[in-house]
Amino acid sequence: MIAIVQLVDSASVCIKDMPKTKRATRSGLIVFLGISKSDTEKTVDKLASKLLKLRIFPDEDKKMNLDILTVKSEILLISQFTLLGDVKGNNRPSFYLAADKEIAIPLYQQFADKLTKVGLKVKTGFFGEHMDIKVNLNGPVTIVLDSDKI
């Protein structure tokens, strides 16, 4: 499982060409989540726990020292199978590592549920849809969390 975590002043998502489906968050995080064939609920627990403890919000001295629970911020969670794209030896990505939707959807929902259960406001994208995503980065701060490396 791979998550791209970005600190945002605001972010929104809607299904492409369907602006009425818009979901938005104010100051907080946007998290792009790629789920692989080998991921399990244990992987979800590991990555969600790391995300919750990630100290990337500024403290009173403007140092990255606070986690999302401390600042009581929001998360916009977007599924993104392309994070598992393999380009080794090719110019066109292969997505053979990405989980099929029968595996990915439940794990994606479990990830969102784990964050919600600790009191965070979590909004989700639209699994399997072509989305229009707007992001107003803060910093910019971008952190890559790979469940195999944490």
C-alpha positions as CSV (number, residue, x, y, z in Angstrom):
1,M,0.0,0.0,0.0
2,I,1.3,3.4,-0.9
3,A,0.0,6.8,0.2
4,I,1.0,10.1,-1.1
5,V,0.2,12.6,1.8
6,Q,0.1,16.3,1.0
7,L,-0.6,19.2,3.4
8,V,-3.3,21.4,1.9
9,D,-5.0,24.7,2.5
10,S,-7.9,23.3,0.6
11,A,-8.7,20.4,-1.8
12,S,-11.8,19.2,-3.7
13,V,-12.8,16.3,-5.9
14,C,-15.8,15.6,-8.1
15,I,-16.5,13.1,-10.8
16,K,-15.3,14.5,-14.1
17,D,-17.9,16.7,-15.8
18,M,-20.2,16.3,-12.8
19,P,-19.5,19.3,-10.6
20,K,-22.6,18.6,-8.4
21,T,-20.7,15.6,-7.0
22,K,-18.1,17.9,-5.4
23,R,-16.6,16.9,-2.1
24,A,-14.2,19.3,-0.4
25,T,-12.0,19.8,2.6
26,R,-10.5,22.9,4.1
27,S,-7.1,23.0,5.7
28,G,-5.7,19.5,6.3
29,L,-4.5,16.6,4.2
30,I,-5.1,15.1,0.8
31,V,-4.1,11.4,0.7
32,F,-3.8,9.5,-2.5
33,L,-4.0,5.8,-1.7
34,G,-2.8,3.0,-3.9
35,I,-3.7,-0.6,-2.9
36,S,-1.8,-3.6,-4.0
37,K,-2.8,-7.2,-4.5
38,S,-0.8,-8.2,-1.4
39,D,-2.4,-5.7,1.0
40,T,-4.5,-6.9,3.9
41,E,-6.3,-5.4,6.8
42,K,-3.0,-5.6,8.7
43,T,-1.5,-3.3,6.0
44,V,-4.4,-0.9,6.5
45,D,-3.7,-0.8,10.2
46,K,0.0,-0.2,9.7
47,L,-0.4,2.6,7.2
48,A,-3.3,4.3,8.9
49,S,-1.4,4.3,12.2
50,K,1.6,5.9,10.6
51,L,-0.5,8.5,8.9
52,L,-2.2,9.5,12.3
53,K,1.2,9.9,14.0
54,L,2.9,11.7,11.1
55,R,4.1,15.1,12.5
56,I,3.9,17.4,9.4
57,F,1.7,20.2,10.7
58,P,3.5,23.3,12.0
59,D,3.7,24.2,15.6
60,E,3.8,27.7,17.1
61,D,7.5,28.0,16.0
62,K,6.5,26.9,12.4
63,K,8.3,23.6,12.8
64,M,6.8,20.4,11.5
65,N,5.9,19.0,14.9
66,L,2.2,18.3,15.1
67,D,0.0,15.4,13.9
68,I,-3.4,15.6,12.4
69,L,-5.2,14.5,15.6
70,T,-3.5,17.4,17.5
71,V,-4.6,20.0,15.0
72,K,-8.0,18.5,14.5
73,S,-7.8,18.8,10.8
74,E,-9.6,17.0,7.9
75,I,-8.6,14.4,5.2
76,L,-9.7,14.1,1.6
77,L,-8.9,10.4,0.7
78,I,-8.6,9.6,-3.0
79,S,-8.1,6.0,-4.3
80,Q,-5.3,6.0,-6.9
81,F,-4.3,2.6,-8.4
82,T,-1.7,4.4,-10.7
83,L,0.6,4.7,-7.6
84,L,1.3,1.0,-8.2
85,G,2.3,1.6,-11.8
86,D,5.5,-0.3,-12.8
87,V,7.6,1.3,-15.5
88,K,10.7,-0.8,-15.2
89,G,11.8,-1.6,-18.7
90,N,8.8,0.1,-20.2
91,N,7.5,3.6,-20.9
92,R,3.9,2.6,-20.5
93,P,3.1,1.7,-16.9
94,S,1.9,-1.8,-16.0
95,F,-0.6,-2.0,-13.2
96,Y,-0.3,-5.7,-12.5
97,L,0.6,-4.9,-8.8
98,A,-2.6,-3.0,-8.2
99,A,-5.4,-4.8,-6.4
100,D,-8.6,-5.6,-8.3
101,K,-11.7,-3.7,-7.1
102,E,-13.0,-6.7,-5.2
103,I,-10.0,-6.4,-2.9
104,A,-9.3,-2.7,-3.1
105,I,-12.7,-1.3,-2.3
106,P,-13.1,-3.0,1.1
107,L,-9.5,-2.1,2.1
108,Y,-10.0,1.5,0.9
109,Q,-13.2,1.7,3.0
110,Q,-11.4,0.1,6.0
111,F,-8.7,2.8,5.7
112,A,-11.3,5.6,5.7
113,D,-13.1,4.0,8.6
114,K,-9.9,3.7,10.7
115,L,-9.4,7.4,10.3
116,T,-13.0,8.3,11.0
117,K,-13.1,6.1,14.2
118,V,-10.5,8.3,15.9
119,G,-12.5,11.4,15.3
120,L,-11.2,12.7,12.0
121,K,-13.5,14.2,9.4
122,V,-12.7,12.1,6.3
123,K,-14.2,12.7,2.9
124,T,-13.6,10.3,0.1
125,G,-13.2,10.4,-3.7
126,F,-15.1,8.3,-6.1
127,F,-13.6,4.8,-6.5
128,G,-13.1,3.8,-10.1
129,E,-14.3,7.1,-11.5
130,H,-12.4,9.6,-13.6
131,M,-12.1,12.5,-11.2
132,D,-11.4,16.2,-11.3
133,I,-9.2,17.0,-8.3
134,K,-8.2,20.5,-7.2
135,V,-5.4,20.9,-4.6
136,N,-4.1,24.1,-3.0
137,L,-0.9,22.8,-1.4
138,N,0.6,24.3,1.8
139,G,4.3,24.4,1.8
140,P,4.4,22.3,-0.3
141,V,4.7,19.3,2.0
142,T,4.5,15.9,0.3
143,I,5.3,12.7,2.1
144,V,5.3,9.2,0.5
145,L,4.3,6.4,2.8
146,D,5.0,2.9,1.5
147,S,3.8,0.1,3.8
148,D,6.8,-2.0,2.8
149,K,9.2,0.7,4.0
150,I,7.7,1.9,7.3
